[in-house]
Amino acid sequence: MFTLEIDGKAVAVINGTEEVARDLFTCDGFKEDIQAMTSEGRPLWNGTSELKVRPATEDEVEIFEDALAEDDSDADFESDPRHATTEDDEDEADIVFLLDIDEDEGEEDDGALHS
């Protein structure tokens, strides 16, 4: 598993290879998403800071696994724009945000993103 780190802050964990992590975390669509998403009222990424991909720590892996287990057990799961599935992708990967993402009105946030 690999973690996206921005300005020294762990932002998200992905359960893919390093290549998959780098490809996803640096693609234009993901960059647009993390500029639009906020935590405590601030964008996750300012558009200029380095997007660092590194191996996930044990704590980050545990948070990732707990979030997916909670998501899998949620019988009332509803579609969320942050839960994107790319059917063309051979490398299916899940992303869990490590920061509390500000919710849009009427949305429930569980922190997990599937791609």
PDB file as gemmi writes it, atoms N, CA and C in Angstrom:
CRYST1    1.000    1.000    1.000  90.00  90.00  90.00 P 1                      
ATOM      1  N   MET A   1       0.844  -1.173   0.000  1.00  0.00           N  
ATOM      2  CA  MET A   1       0.000   0.000   0.000  1.00  0.00           C  
ATOM      3  C   MET A   1       0.892   1.240   0.000  1.00  0.00           C  
ATOM      4  N   PHE A   2       0.351   2.298  -0.604  1.00  0.00           N  
ATOM      5  CA  PHE A   2       1.118   3.531  -0.723  1.00  0.00           C  
ATOM      6  C   PHE A   2       0.273   4.720  -0.279  1.00  0.00           C  
ATOM      7  N   THR A   3       0.967   5.718   0.242  1.00  0.00           N  
ATOM      8  CA  THR A   3       0.323   6.911   0.779  1.00  0.00           C  
ATOM      9  C   THR A   3       0.693   8.128  -0.053  1.00  0.00           C  
ATOM     10  N   LEU A   4      -0.307   8.987  -0.275  1.00  0.00           N  
ATOM     11  CA  LEU A   4      -0.077  10.285  -0.884  1.00  0.00           C  
ATOM     12  C   LEU A   4       0.149  11.267   0.255  1.00  0.00           C  
ATOM     13  N   GLU A   5       1.257  11.970   0.187  1.00  0.00           N  
ATOM     14  CA  GLU A   5       1.610  12.943   1.210  1.00  0.00           C  
ATOM     15  C   GLU A   5       1.761  14.304   0.542  1.00  0.00           C  
ATOM     16  N   ILE A   6       1.151  15.325   1.155  1.00  0.00           N  
ATOM     17  CA  ILE A   6       1.242  16.689   0.642  1.00  0.00           C  
ATOM     18  C   ILE A   6       1.681  17.596   1.783  1.00  0.00           C  
ATOM     19  N   ASP A   7       2.754  18.316   1.569  1.00  0.00           N  
ATOM     20  CA  ASP A   7       3.298  19.226   2.583  1.00  0.00           C  
ATOM     21  C   ASP A   7       3.486  18.532   3.933  1.00  0.00           C  
ATOM     22  N   GLY A   8       3.992  17.293   3.890  1.00  0.00           N  
ATOM     23  CA  GLY A   8       4.272  16.552   5.118  1.00  0.00           C  
ATOM     24  C   GLY A   8       3.058  15.922   5.779  1.00  0.00           C  
ATOM     25  N   LYS A   9       1.899  16.050   5.151  1.00  0.00           N  
ATOM     26  CA  LYS A   9       0.664  15.519   5.726  1.00  0.00           C  
ATOM     27  C   LYS A   9       0.166  14.351   4.886  1.00  0.00           C  
ATOM     28  N   ALA A  10      -0.054  13.201   5.539  1.00  0.00           N  
ATOM     29  CA  ALA A  10      -0.601  12.033   4.854  1.00  0.00           C  
ATOM     30  C   ALA A  10      -2.050  12.328   4.488  1.00  0.00           C  
ATOM     31  N   VAL A  11      -2.380  12.196   3.201  1.00  0.00           N  
ATOM     32  CA  VAL A  11      -3.697  12.570   2.703  1.00  0.00           C  
ATOM     33  C   VAL A  11      -4.547  11.356   2.354  1.00  0.00           C  
ATOM     34  N   ALA A  12      -3.956  10.373   1.660  1.00  0.00           N  
ATOM     35  CA  ALA A  12      -4.733   9.228   1.190  1.00  0.00           C  
ATOM     36  C   ALA A  12      -3.850   7.995   1.079  1.00  0.00           C  
ATOM     37  N   VAL A  13      -4.492   6.813   1.189  1.00  0.00           N  
ATOM     38  CA  VAL A  13      -3.803   5.535   1.039  1.00  0.00           C  
ATOM     39  C   VAL A  13      -4.483   4.764  -0.084  1.00  0.00           C  
ATOM     40  N   ILE A  14      -3.674   4.074  -0.893  1.00  0.00           N  
ATOM     41  CA  ILE A  14      -4.190   3.243  -1.979  1.00  0.00           C  
ATOM     42  C   ILE A  14      -3.621   1.836  -1.836  1.00  0.00           C  
ATOM     43  N   ASN A  15      -4.437   0.851  -2.168  1.00  0.00           N  
ATOM     44  CA  ASN A  15      -3.986  -0.540  -2.055  1.00  0.00           C  
ATOM     45  C   ASN A  15      -3.559  -1.103  -3.403  1.00  0.00           C  
ATOM     46  N   GLY A  16      -2.755  -0.344  -4.109  1.00  0.00           N  
ATOM     47  CA  GLY A  16      -2.230  -0.794  -5.395  1.00  0.00           C  
ATOM     48  C   GLY A  16      -0.721  -0.823  -5.349  1.00  0.00           C  
ATOM     49  N   THR A  17      -0.136  -1.139  -6.489  1.00  0.00           N  
ATOM     50  CA  THR A  17       1.319  -1.104  -6.601  1.00  0.00           C  
ATOM     51  C   THR A  17       1.787   0.342  -6.589  1.00  0.00           C  
ATOM     52  N   GLU A  18       3.091   0.528  -6.492  1.00  0.00           N  
ATOM     53  CA  GLU A  18       3.626   1.891  -6.517  1.00  0.00           C  
ATOM     54  C   GLU A  18       3.305   2.563  -7.850  1.00  0.00           C  
ATOM     55  N   GLU A  19       3.384   1.798  -8.936  1.00  0.00           N  
ATOM     56  CA  GLU A  19       3.082   2.342 -10.258  1.00  0.00           C  
ATOM     57  C   GLU A  19       1.623   2.804 -10.342  1.00  0.00           C  
ATOM     58  N   VAL A  20       0.708   1.975  -9.839  1.00  0.00           N  
ATOM     59  CA  VAL A  20      -0.716   2.334  -9.838  1.00  0.00           C  
ATOM     60  C   VAL A  20      -0.932   3.577  -8.977  1.00  0.00           C  
ATOM     61  N   ALA A  21      -0.298   3.608  -7.809  1.00  0.00           N  
ATOM     62  CA  ALA A  21      -0.435   4.751  -6.902  1.00  0.00           C  
ATOM     63  C   ALA A  21       0.049   6.036  -7.571  1.00  0.00           C  
ATOM     64  N   ARG A  22       1.228   5.989  -8.173  1.00  0.00           N  
ATOM     65  CA  ARG A  22       1.773   7.182  -8.837  1.00  0.00           C  
ATOM     66  C   ARG A  22       0.880   7.623  -9.998  1.00  0.00           C  
ATOM     67  N   ASP A  23       0.431   6.650 -10.786  1.00  0.00           N  
ATOM     68  CA  ASP A  23      -0.437   6.983 -11.921  1.00  0.00           C  
ATOM     69  C   ASP A  23      -1.717   7.660 -11.458  1.00  0.00           C  
ATOM     70  N   LEU A  24      -2.355   7.096 -10.442  1.00  0.00           N  
ATOM     71  CA  LEU A  24      -3.623   7.645  -9.978  1.00  0.00           C  
ATOM     72  C   LEU A  24      -3.437   8.976  -9.252  1.00  0.00           C  
ATOM     73  N   PHE A  25      -2.498   9.017  -8.316  1.00  0.00           N  
ATOM     74  CA  PHE A  25      -2.320  10.221  -7.509  1.00  0.00           C  
ATOM     75  C   PHE A  25      -1.823  11.412  -8.325  1.00  0.00           C  
ATOM     76  N   THR A  26      -1.255  11.171  -9.505  1.00  0.00           N  
ATOM     77  CA  THR A  26      -0.741  12.282 -10.308  1.00  0.00           C  
ATOM     78  C   THR A  26      -1.545  12.530 -11.581  1.00  0.00           C  
ATOM     79  N   CYS A  27      -2.656  11.800 -11.774  1.00  0.00           N  
ATOM     80  CA  CYS A  27      -3.459  12.045 -12.976  1.00  0.00           C  
ATOM     81  C   CYS A  27      -4.249  13.350 -12.810  1.00  0.00           C  
ATOM     82  N   ASP A  28      -4.552  13.982 -13.935  1.00  0.00           N  
ATOM     83  CA  ASP A  28      -5.215  15.283 -13.915  1.00  0.00           C  
ATOM     84  C   ASP A  28      -6.549  15.251 -13.174  1.00  0.00           C  
ATOM     85  N   GLY A  29      -7.346  14.206 -13.385  1.00  0.00           N  
ATOM     86  CA  GLY A  29      -8.656  14.120 -12.728  1.00  0.00           C  
ATOM     87  C   GLY A  29      -8.542  14.071 -11.218  1.00  0.00           C  
ATOM     88  N   PHE A  30      -7.575  13.291 -10.703  1.00  0.00           N  
ATOM     89  CA  PHE A  30      -7.398  13.198  -9.253  1.00  0.00           C  
ATOM     90  C   PHE A  30      -6.895  14.528  -8.703  1.00  0.00           C  
ATOM     91  N   LYS A  31      -5.991  15.177  -9.428  1.00  0.00           N  
ATOM     92  CA  LYS A  31      -5.491  16.478  -8.988  1.00  0.00           C  
ATOM     93  C   LYS A  31      -6.631  17.490  -8.894  1.00  0.00           C  
ATOM     94  N   GLU A  32      -7.529  17.469  -9.874  1.00  0.00           N  
ATOM     95  CA  GLU A  32      -8.690  18.366  -9.825  1.00  0.00           C  
ATOM     96  C   GLU A  32      -9.554  18.058  -8.608  1.00  0.00           C  
ATOM     97  N   ASP A  33      -9.753  16.773  -8.340  1.00  0.00           N  
ATOM     98  CA  ASP A  33     -10.567  16.369  -7.188  1.00  0.00           C  
ATOM     99  C   ASP A  33      -9.968  16.859  -5.874  1.00  0.00           C  
ATOM    100  N   ILE A  34      -8.651  16.658  -5.697  1.00  0.00           N  
ATOM    101  CA  ILE A  34      -8.068  17.039  -4.405  1.00  0.00           C  
ATOM    102  C   ILE A  34      -7.913  18.552  -4.255  1.00  0.00           C  
ATOM    103  N   GLN A  35      -7.993  19.284  -5.371  1.00  0.00           N  
ATOM    104  CA  GLN A  35      -8.036  20.743  -5.257  1.00  0.00           C  
ATOM    105  C   GLN A  35      -9.441  21.194  -4.865  1.00  0.00           C  
ATOM    106  N   ALA A  36     -10.455  20.458  -5.297  1.00  0.00           N  
ATOM    107  CA  ALA A  36     -11.844  20.822  -5.000  1.00  0.00           C  
ATOM    108  C   ALA A  36     -12.283  20.330  -3.623  1.00  0.00           C  
ATOM    109  N   MET A  37     -11.732  19.201  -3.182  1.00  0.00           N  
ATOM    110  CA  MET A  37     -12.107  18.644  -1.879  1.00  0.00           C  
ATOM    111  C   MET A  37     -11.437  19.455  -0.770  1.00  0.00           C  
ATOM    112  N   THR A  38     -12.162  19.608   0.340  1.00  0.00           N  
ATOM    113  CA  THR A  38     -11.609  20.375   1.447  1.00  0.00           C  
ATOM    114  C   THR A  38     -11.626  19.571   2.740  1.00  0.00           C  
ATOM    115  N   SER A  39     -10.726  19.925   3.631  1.00  0.00           N  
ATOM    116  CA  SER A  39     -10.667  19.393   4.984  1.00  0.00           C  
ATOM    117  C   SER A  39     -10.498  20.602   5.897  1.00  0.00           C  
ATOM    118  N   GLU A  40     -11.412  20.750   6.830  1.00  0.00           N  
ATOM    119  CA  GLU A  40     -11.420  21.914   7.713  1.00  0.00           C  
ATOM    120  C   GLU A  40     -11.445  23.214   6.905  1.00  0.00           C  
ATOM    121  N   GLY A  41     -12.169  23.182   5.785  1.00  0.00           N  
ATOM    122  CA  GLY A  41     -12.355  24.372   4.971  1.00  0.00           C  
ATOM    123  C   GLY A  41     -11.220  24.695   4.021  1.00  0.00           C  
ATOM    124  N   ARG A  42     -10.145  23.902   4.044  1.00  0.00           N  
ATOM    125  CA  ARG A  42      -8.998  24.158   3.172  1.00  0.00           C  
ATOM    126  C   ARG A  42      -8.878  23.060   2.123  1.00  0.00           C  
ATOM    127  N   PRO A  43      -8.518  23.430   0.880  1.00  0.00           N  
ATOM    128  CA  PRO A  43      -8.326  22.411  -0.157  1.00  0.00           C  
ATOM    129  C   PRO A  43      -7.265  21.399   0.274  1.00  0.00           C  
ATOM    130  N   LEU A  44      -7.438  20.139  -0.136  1.00  0.00           N  
ATOM    131  CA  LEU A  44      -6.441  19.122   0.193  1.00  0.00           C  
ATOM    132  C   LEU A  44      -5.111  19.424  -0.479  1.00  0.00           C  
ATOM    133  N   TRP A  45      -5.180  20.041  -1.659  1.00  0.00           N  
ATOM    134  CA  TRP A  45      -3.965  20.367  -2.414  1.00  0.00           C  
ATOM    135  C   TRP A  45      -4.105  21.763  -2.988  1.00  0.00           C  
ATOM    136  N   ASN A  46      -3.034  22.544  -2.908  1.00  0.00           N  
ATOM    137  CA  ASN A  46      -3.067  23.926  -3.395  1.00  0.00           C  
ATOM    138  C   ASN A  46      -2.727  24.044  -4.873  1.00  0.00           C  
ATOM    139  N   GLY A  47      -2.422  22.935  -5.523  1.00  0.00           N  
ATOM    140  CA  GLY A  47      -2.111  22.964  -6.946  1.00  0.00           C  
ATOM    141  C   GLY A  47      -0.634  23.124  -7.255  1.00  0.00           C  
ATOM    142  N   THR A  48       0.174  23.423  -6.253  1.00  0.00           N  
ATOM    143  CA  THR A  48       1.601  23.612  -6.499  1.00  0.00           C  
ATOM    144  C   THR A  48       2.502  22.743  -5.622  1.00  0.00           C  
ATOM    145  N   SER A  49       2.046  22.357  -4.455  1.00  0.00           N  
ATOM    146  CA  SER A  49       2.877  21.543  -3.567  1.00  0.00           C  
ATOM    147  C   SER A  49       3.176  20.192  -4.199  1.00  0.00           C  
ATOM    148  N   GLU A  50       4.323  19.616  -3.835  1.00  0.00           N  
ATOM    149  CA  GLU A  50       4.723  18.306  -4.356  1.00  0.00           C  
ATOM    150  C   GLU A  50       3.737  17.233  -3.872  1.00  0.00           C  
ATOM    151  N   LEU A  51       3.357  16.347  -4.779  1.00  0.00           N  
ATOM    152  CA  LEU A  51       2.550  15.188  -4.442  1.00  0.00           C  
ATOM    153  C   LEU A  51       3.516  14.021  -4.246  1.00  0.00           C  
ATOM    154  N   LYS A  52       3.783  13.684  -2.993  1.00  0.00           N  
ATOM    155  CA  LYS A  52       4.767  12.650  -2.668  1.00  0.00           C  
ATOM    156  C   LYS A  52       4.055  11.316  -2.464  1.00  0.00           C  
ATOM    157  N   VAL A  53       4.533  10.265  -3.153  1.00  0.00           N  
ATOM    158  CA  VAL A  53       3.992   8.915  -2.985  1.00  0.00           C  
ATOM    159  C   VAL A  53       5.052   8.104  -2.255  1.00  0.00           C  
ATOM    160  N   ARG A  54       4.642   7.499  -1.131  1.00  0.00           N  
ATOM    161  CA  ARG A  54       5.576   6.722  -0.320  1.00  0.00           C  
ATOM    162  C   ARG A  54       4.870   5.486   0.213  1.00  0.00           C  
ATOM    163  N   PRO A  55       5.641   4.491   0.674  1.00  0.00           N  
ATOM    164  CA  PRO A  55       4.997   3.317   1.279  1.00  0.00           C  
ATOM    165  C   PRO A  55       4.171   3.738   2.497  1.00  0.00           C  
ATOM    166  N   ALA A  56       3.024   3.104   2.654  1.00  0.00           N  
ATOM    167  CA  ALA A  56       2.146   3.413   3.787  1.00  0.00           C  
ATOM    168  C   ALA A  56       2.743   2.870   5.079  1.00  0.00           C  
ATOM    169  N   THR A  57       2.513   3.591   6.174  1.00  0.00           N  
ATOM    170  CA  THR A  57       2.950   3.120   7.488  1.00  0.00           C  
ATOM    171  C   THR A  57       1.955   2.078   8.004  1.00  0.00           C  
ATOM    172  N   GLU A  58       2.323   1.369   9.055  1.00  0.00           N  
ATOM    173  CA  GLU A  58       1.422   0.371   9.655  1.00  0.00           C  
ATOM    174  C   GLU A  58       0.119   1.025  10.109  1.00  0.00           C  
ATOM    175  N   ASP A  59       0.209   2.209  10.713  1.00  0.00           N  
ATOM    176  CA  ASP A  59      -0.996   2.916  11.166  1.00  0.00           C  
ATOM    177  C   ASP A  59      -1.903   3.270   9.999  1.00  0.00           C  
ATOM    178  N   GLU A  60      -1.308   3.727   8.898  1.00  0.00           N  
ATOM    179  CA  GLU A  60      -2.094   4.094   7.722  1.00  0.00           C  
ATOM    180  C   GLU A  60      -2.769   2.866   7.104  1.00  0.00           C  
ATOM    181  N   VAL A  61      -2.062   1.739   7.080  1.00  0.00           N  
ATOM    182  CA  VAL A  61      -2.637   0.494   6.568  1.00  0.00           C  
ATOM    183  C   VAL A  61      -3.825   0.082   7.440  1.00  0.00           C  
ATOM    184  N   GLU A  62      -3.687   0.215   8.752  1.00  0.00           N  
ATOM    185  CA  GLU A  62      -4.775  -0.142   9.673  1.00  0.00           C  
ATOM    186  C   GLU A  62      -6.001   0.751   9.444  1.00  0.00           C  
ATOM    187  N   ILE A  63      -5.787   2.049   9.273  1.00  0.00           N  
ATOM    188  CA  ILE A  63      -6.892   2.973   8.996  1.00  0.00           C  
ATOM    189  C   ILE A  63      -7.575   2.581   7.690  1.00  0.00           C  
ATOM    190  N   PHE A  64      -6.776   2.256   6.679  1.00  0.00           N  
ATOM    191  CA  PHE A  64      -7.297   1.836   5.373  1.00  0.00           C  
ATOM    192  C   PHE A  64      -8.179   0.596   5.538  1.00  0.00           C  
ATOM    193  N   GLU A  65      -7.647  -0.417   6.192  1.00  0.00           N  
ATOM    194  CA  GLU A  65      -8.386  -1.675   6.350  1.00  0.00           C  
ATOM    195  C   GLU A  65      -9.661  -1.476   7.158  1.00  0.00           C  
ATOM    196  N   ASP A  66      -9.595  -0.665   8.216  1.00  0.00           N  
ATOM    197  CA  ASP A  66     -10.790  -0.383   9.025  1.00  0.00           C  
ATOM    198  C   ASP A  66     -11.851   0.330   8.202  1.00  0.00           C  
ATOM    199  N   ALA A  67     -11.439   1.290   7.376  1.00  0.00           N  
ATOM    200  CA  ALA A  67     -12.393   2.041   6.554  1.00  0.00           C  
ATOM    201  C   ALA A  67     -13.072   1.132   5.537  1.00  0.00           C  
ATOM    202  N   LEU A  68     -12.311   0.234   4.911  1.00  0.00           N  
ATOM    203  CA  LEU A  68     -12.910  -0.678   3.931  1.00  0.00           C  
ATOM    204  C   LEU A  68     -13.834  -1.675   4.606  1.00  0.00           C  
ATOM    205  N   ALA A  69     -13.444  -2.156   5.784  1.00  0.00           N  
ATOM    206  CA  ALA A  69     -14.297  -3.101   6.505  1.00  0.00           C  
ATOM    207  C   ALA A  69     -15.612  -2.425   6.896  1.00  0.00           C  
ATOM    208  N   GLU A  70     -15.528  -1.178   7.323  1.00  0.00           N  
ATOM    209  CA  GLU A  70     -16.736  -0.423   7.680  1.00  0.00           C  
ATOM    210  C   GLU A  70     -17.602  -0.191   6.453  1.00  0.00           C  
ATOM    211  N   ASP A  71     -16.965   0.145   5.329  1.00  0.00           N  
ATOM    212  CA  ASP A  71     -17.681   0.378   4.077  1.00  0.00           C  
ATOM    213  C   ASP A  71     -18.373  -0.902   3.606  1.00  0.00           C  
ATOM    214  N   ASP A  72     -17.676  -2.046   3.689  1.00  0.00           N  
ATOM    215  CA  ASP A  72     -18.248  -3.323   3.259  1.00  0.00           C  
ATOM    216  C   ASP A  72     -19.428  -3.739   4.121  1.00  0.00           C  
ATOM    217  N   SER A  73     -19.426  -3.348   5.389  1.00  0.00           N  
ATOM    218  CA  SER A  73     -20.504  -3.759   6.284  1.00  0.00           C  
ATOM    219  C   SER A  73     -21.671  -2.778   6.263  1.00  0.00           C  
ATOM    220  N   ASP A  74     -21.558  -1.693   5.523  1.00  0.00           N  
ATOM    221  CA  ASP A  74     -22.609  -0.682   5.465  1.00  0.00           C  
ATOM    222  C   ASP A  74     -23.682  -1.107   4.467  1.00  0.00           C  
ATOM    223  N   ALA A  75     -24.757  -1.683   4.958  1.00  0.00           N  
ATOM    224  CA  ALA A  75     -25.831  -2.204   4.092  1.00  0.00           C  
ATOM    225  C   ALA A  75     -26.575  -1.090   3.369  1.00  0.00           C  
ATOM    226  N   ASP A  76     -26.558   0.115   3.900  1.00  0.00           N  
ATOM    227  CA  ASP A  76     -27.284   1.229   3.305  1.00  0.00           C  
ATOM    228  C   ASP A  76     -26.371   2.100   2.451  1.00  0.00           C  
ATOM    229  N   PHE A  77     -25.302   1.526   1.915  1.00  0.00           N  
ATOM    230  CA  PHE A  77     -24.355   2.285   1.100  1.00  0.00           C  
ATOM    231  C   PHE A  77     -25.068   2.912  -0.092  1.00  0.00           C  
ATOM    232  N   GLU A  78     -24.844   4.200  -0.279  1.00  0.00           N  
ATOM    233  CA  GLU A  78     -25.404   4.914  -1.413  1.00  0.00           C  
ATOM    234  C   GLU A  78     -24.263   5.426  -2.271  1.00  0.00           C  
ATOM    235  N   SER A  79     -24.542   5.629  -3.532  1.00  0.00           N  
ATOM    236  CA  SER A  79     -23.537   6.136  -4.449  1.00  0.00           C  
ATOM    237  C   SER A  79     -23.059   7.509  -3.991  1.00  0.00           C  
ATOM    238  N   ASP A  80     -21.765   7.716  -4.067  1.00  0.00           N  
ATOM    239  CA  ASP A  80     -21.138   8.956  -3.634  1.00  0.00           C  
ATOM    240  C   ASP A  80     -20.156   9.353  -4.728  1.00  0.00           C  
ATOM    241  N   PRO A  81     -20.098  10.620  -5.118  1.00  0.00           N  
ATOM    242  CA  PRO A  81     -19.179  11.024  -6.180  1.00  0.00           C  
ATOM    243  C   PRO A  81     -17.720  10.726  -5.850  1.00  0.00           C  
ATOM    244  N   ARG A  82     -17.406  10.586  -4.587  1.00  0.00           N  
ATOM    245  CA  ARG A  82     -16.028  10.258  -4.212  1.00  0.00           C  
ATOM    246  C   ARG A  82     -15.770   8.766  -4.334  1.00  0.00           C  
ATOM    247  N   HIS A  83     -16.800   7.966  -4.647  1.00  0.00           N  
ATOM    248  CA  HIS A  83     -16.659   6.525  -4.836  1.00  0.00           C  
ATOM    249  C   HIS A  83     -16.751   6.253  -6.330  1.00  0.00           C  
ATOM    250  N   ALA A  84     -15.633   6.382  -6.999  1.00  0.00           N  
ATOM    251  CA  ALA A  84     -15.633   6.229  -8.450  1.00  0.00           C  
ATOM    252  C   ALA A  84     -15.078   4.862  -8.824  1.00  0.00           C  
ATOM    253  N   THR A  85     -15.718   4.218  -9.777  1.00  0.00           N  
ATOM    254  CA  THR A  85     -15.239   2.936 -10.271  1.00  0.00           C  
ATOM    255  C   THR A  85     -14.897   3.090 -11.739  1.00  0.00           C  
ATOM    256  N   THR A  86     -13.701   2.692 -12.089  1.00  0.00           N  
ATOM    257  CA  THR A  86     -13.294   2.719 -13.481  1.00  0.00           C  
ATOM    258  C   THR A  86     -13.324   1.293 -13.991  1.00  0.00           C  
ATOM    259  N   GLU A  87     -14.285   0.992 -14.836  1.00  0.00           N  
ATOM    260  CA  GLU A  87     -14.462  -0.369 -15.302  1.00  0.00           C  
ATOM    261  C   GLU A  87     -13.385  -0.780 -16.293  1.00  0.00           C  
ATOM    262  N   ASP A  88     -12.744   0.162 -16.953  1.00  0.00           N  
ATOM    263  CA  ASP A  88     -11.693  -0.149 -17.913  1.00  0.00           C  
ATOM    264  C   ASP A  88     -10.400  -0.548 -17.213  1.00  0.00           C  
ATOM    265  N   ASP A  89     -10.303  -0.232 -15.914  1.00  0.00           N  
ATOM    266  CA  ASP A  89      -9.078  -0.468 -15.167  1.00  0.00           C  
ATOM    267  C   ASP A  89      -8.875  -1.947 -14.879  1.00  0.00           C  
ATOM    268  N   GLU A  90      -7.745  -2.487 -15.313  1.00  0.00           N  
ATOM    269  CA  GLU A  90      -7.403  -3.851 -14.937  1.00  0.00           C  
ATOM    270  C   GLU A  90      -6.949  -3.872 -13.494  1.00  0.00           C  
ATOM    271  N   ASP A  91      -6.275  -2.817 -13.061  1.00  0.00           N  
ATOM    272  CA  ASP A  91      -5.763  -2.725 -11.699  1.00  0.00           C  
ATOM    273  C   ASP A  91      -6.794  -2.021 -10.832  1.00  0.00           C  
ATOM    274  N   GLU A  92      -7.677  -2.780 -10.233  1.00  0.00           N  
ATOM    275  CA  GLU A  92      -8.683  -2.207  -9.352  1.00  0.00           C  
ATOM    276  C   GLU A  92      -8.009  -1.824  -8.040  1.00  0.00           C  
ATOM    277  N   ALA A  93      -8.215  -0.615  -7.598  1.00  0.00           N  
ATOM    278  CA  ALA A  93      -7.588  -0.143  -6.366  1.00  0.00           C  
ATOM    279  C   ALA A  93      -8.594   0.661  -5.576  1.00  0.00           C  
ATOM    280  N   ASP A  94      -8.453   0.617  -4.265  1.00  0.00           N  
ATOM    281  CA  ASP A  94      -9.285   1.404  -3.372  1.00  0.00           C  
ATOM    282  C   ASP A  94      -8.434   2.505  -2.778  1.00  0.00           C  
ATOM    283  N   ILE A  95      -9.062   3.658  -2.552  1.00  0.00           N  
ATOM    284  CA  ILE A  95      -8.387   4.790  -1.924  1.00  0.00           C  
ATOM    285  C   ILE A  95      -9.163   5.164  -0.677  1.00  0.00           C  
ATOM    286  N   VAL A  96      -8.442   5.405   0.402  1.00  0.00           N  
ATOM    287  CA  VAL A  96      -9.049   5.892   1.628  1.00  0.00           C  
ATOM    288  C   VAL A  96      -8.347   7.196   1.990  1.00  0.00           C  
ATOM    289  N   PHE A  97      -9.148   8.241   2.194  1.00  0.00           N  
ATOM    290  CA  PHE A  97      -8.584   9.515   2.622  1.00  0.00           C  
ATOM    291  C   PHE A  97      -8.334   9.463   4.127  1.00  0.00           C  
ATOM    292  N   LEU A  98      -7.183   9.959   4.536  1.00  0.00           N  
ATOM    293  CA  LEU A  98      -6.777   9.918   5.938  1.00  0.00           C  
ATOM    294  C   LEU A  98      -7.194  11.172   6.690  1.00  0.00           C  
ATOM    295  N   LEU A  99      -7.604  12.192   5.967  1.00  0.00           N  
ATOM    296  CA  LEU A  99      -8.081  13.429   6.578  1.00  0.00           C  
ATOM    297  C   LEU A  99      -9.599  13.412   6.595  1.00  0.00           C  
ATOM    298  N   ASP A 100     -10.195  14.138   7.510  1.00  0.00           N  
ATOM    299  CA  ASP A 100     -11.645  14.291   7.490  1.00  0.00           C  
ATOM    300  C   ASP A 100     -11.998  15.219   6.336  1.00  0.00           C  
ATOM    301  N   ILE A 101     -12.737  14.683   5.383  1.00  0.00           N  
ATOM    302  CA  ILE A 101     -13.143  15.458   4.216  1.00  0.00           C  
ATOM    303  C   ILE A 101     -14.427  16.196   4.552  1.00  0.00           C  
ATOM    304  N   ASP A 102     -14.451  17.499   4.270  1.00  0.00           N  
ATOM    305  CA  ASP A 102     -15.663  18.287   4.511  1.00  0.00           C  
ATOM    306  C   ASP A 102     -16.775  17.729   3.637  1.00  0.00           C  
ATOM    307  N   GLU A 103     -17.955  17.611   4.216  1.00  0.00           N  
ATOM    308  CA  GLU A 103     -19.093  17.061   3.494  1.00  0.00           C  
ATOM    309  C   GLU A 103     -19.836  18.153   2.755  1.00  0.00           C  
ATOM    310  N   ASP A 104     -20.312  17.809   1.562  1.00  0.00           N  
ATOM    311  CA  ASP A 104     -21.244  18.689   0.878  1.00  0.00           C  
ATOM    312  C   ASP A 104     -22.575  18.503   1.576  1.00  0.00           C  
ATOM    313  N   GLU A 105     -23.415  19.503   1.519  1.00  0.00           N  
ATOM    314  CA  GLU A 105     -24.705  19.417   2.183  1.00  0.00           C  
ATOM    315  C   GLU A 105     -25.471  18.185   1.711  1.00  0.00           C  
ATOM    316  N   GLY A 106     -25.950  17.388   2.671  1.00  0.00           N  
ATOM    317  CA  GLY A 106     -26.745  16.215   2.348  1.00  0.00           C  
ATOM    318  C   GLY A 106     -25.932  14.977   2.041  1.00  0.00           C  
ATOM    319  N   GLU A 107     -24.600  15.055   2.105  1.00  0.00           N  
ATOM    320  CA  GLU A 107     -23.767  13.887   1.836  1.00  0.00           C  
ATOM    321  C   GLU A 107     -23.241  13.316   3.132  1.00  0.00           C  
ATOM    322  N   GLU A 108     -23.063  12.010   3.132  1.00  0.00           N  
ATOM    323  CA  GLU A 108     -22.450  11.344   4.271  1.00  0.00           C  
ATOM    324  C   GLU A 108     -21.054  10.938   3.856  1.00  0.00           C  
ATOM    325  N   ASP A 109     -20.033  11.250   4.678  1.00  0.00           N  
ATOM    326  CA  ASP A 109     -18.648  10.970   4.327  1.00  0.00           C  
ATOM    327  C   ASP A 109     -18.124   9.824   5.154  1.00  0.00           C  
ATOM    328  N   ASP A 110     -17.614   8.793   4.487  1.00  0.00           N  
ATOM    329  CA  ASP A 110     -16.969   7.709   5.206  1.00  0.00           C  
ATOM    330  C   ASP A 110     -15.476   7.671   4.945  1.00  0.00           C  
ATOM    331  N   GLY A 111     -14.978   8.593   4.112  1.00  0.00           N  
ATOM    332  CA  GLY A 111     -13.552   8.693   3.860  1.00  0.00           C  
ATOM    333  C   GLY A 111     -13.030   7.769   2.784  1.00  0.00           C  
ATOM    334  N   ALA A 112     -13.797   6.781   2.337  1.00  0.00           N  
ATOM    335  CA  ALA A 112     -13.288   5.822   1.371  1.00  0.00           C  
ATOM    336  C   ALA A 112     -13.633   6.231  -0.060  1.00  0.00           C  
ATOM    337  N   LEU A 113     -12.724   5.961  -0.964  1.00  0.00           N  
ATOM    338  CA  LEU A 113     -12.946   6.197  -2.380  1.00  0.00           C  
ATOM    339  C   LEU A 113     -12.520   4.952  -3.107  1.00  0.00           C  
ATOM    340  N   HIS A 114     -13.359   4.457  -3.980  1.00  0.00           N  
ATOM    341  CA  HIS A 114     -13.032   3.257  -4.738  1.00  0.00           C  
ATOM    342  C   HIS A 114     -12.842   3.622  -6.185  1.00  0.00           C  
ATOM    343  N   SER A 115     -11.763   3.131  -6.757  1.00  0.00           N  
ATOM    344  CA  SER A 115     -11.565   3.377  -8.188  1.00  0.00           C  
ATOM    345  C   SER A 115     -11.166   2.100  -8.863  1.00  0.00           C  
TER     346      SER A 115                                                      
END                                                                             
